[in-house]
Amino acid sequence: MSVAKPAVGDVIVHKEFPPITRHRLALYCGASGDHNPIHVDSDFAKAAGFPDVFSHGMLVMGYLGQALTDAVAPSRIRSFSTRFAAITQLGAKLTCEGTVTELMEQGGEKRAKLALTTKDQHGEVKLAGEAVIAL
């Protein structure tokens, strides 16, 4: 996807991910070292008041980072920040998007600010943030 001359309002990041499965959560536990049972043990999650296990927030952030770097070369990313908005349930099918909100120049470099979101199949925002990229 070319982002050489984007305009405010252009969606330049868009990626859909398959539903989050128990298998994906278990793989993420191993890869990240985060073995919190709330993410893999249904009985533990239910005892804590949740209907079932749910995704690690950092897994969802990783999906957004992957969507961003699929659309923009990592060498052009000047900043990337996020905030967690809601728990991502098992089975959630996530869509990550980045929309141009501002065009600017800094230090002689043309840049774009992107509003980033990760939403589930119901349109609920799970993660929000922003990135600044060099054009």
N, C-alpha and C positions, 0 to 999 in steps of 0.2 A: 504494500500500500504506500503510495507516494504522499509525503507530508511536506514537500518542498514549499508549496504556497497554499497553506490552509487558510480558511476564513473562520472567523468567530462563528460558532454553531456547527462546524463540521465534526462529524464523528470519525475519529481516526484510529480508535482502538475498538475492536469488537471481536469477542471470542466467546463461544459457548463450550461448556464442559459437561461431560456425562454426569448422571446422578451420583452423589456421594454414597458409597457403599461401606459396609462394615470392613470389607477387605481393604479399601482405600485408607480407612482410618487406621487399621492395623499396620499397613505399610508405612504410613506417615509416622506412627509411634516409633517404629524401628529406625526410620531415617532421621527423625528429629531428636530422638532420645526423650521425648515427652510421653511418658507412659501413664499419665493421669487416667485412672480407671473411669472417670466420667465420660471419656471418649470411646471406651471399648467394652465396658462391663455394664450391660443393661440393668442388672440388679442394683449395682452401685448408683447408676444414674437415677433410677426410679426411687431409691431410698433418699436421694438428695432432692427429690421433688420434680424431676424432669420426666417426660413421657418415655424417653429412650436416650441412648447416647447421642452426642452431637459432635460436630466437627471442631477441630482445633481452629482457633482464629487465625493462627499463622499459616495453616494450610490454605485458607481462603485468601489470605494476603499473598501467598505464593502463586495462586491462580491469577490474581490481578497482576502481579509482577510479570508472570509469563505472558499474559495477554499484551501488556505494555511492550515487552521486549520482542514479541512477535511482530508488532507494528512499527516499532522504532528501534533502531540500532542502539544497543546499550551505551556505546560511546557518545551518543547524542542526548542521553538522559542527564539532566543537570540536578534534578531533585525528584524524590518520590516519597510521599508521605501518605499515611492512611489512619483512619480511626474506625474502630469496630462499632457497628450500629445495632446489630441483632445477632442472636444465636443462629447458627446455620444447622438445621436439622438433617438427620440421616435422610437420604433420598433426594435432597435438594439438587436441582439442576441449575447451575449457576451461569449467568451471563455477565461478562465484564465489558465495560465500555469506557471510553475516554472521549470527551467532547472539548473542543477548543473554546476557551472562555476569554482569552486575552492574547493579543499579539504584542510583542515588546522588543526592545533592543537593549542589551546590556553588554557593556564593554566591547561594543562594535559587533556583537553577535546577535543575529535575529533569533528570537525564541518565541515559543508558544506555551501558554499555561493551559493545562488540561484538567477538567473536572473528571474524576474517576469514580465509577460505581461498580459494585458487584451486587447483582440482584438475583433472587431465586425465581423459579417459574411462576410465582404468584405476584411478582413485581416488588416484593419486599426488599428494601436495601439492607444488605448484610455488612457491607464494608463501603466506606466512602473515603475519598482522599483527593490528592492532586499531584500532578507532575509538571515539571518544567522541562521542555525539550529544546534543543538547538535545531534550527531549521536549515 
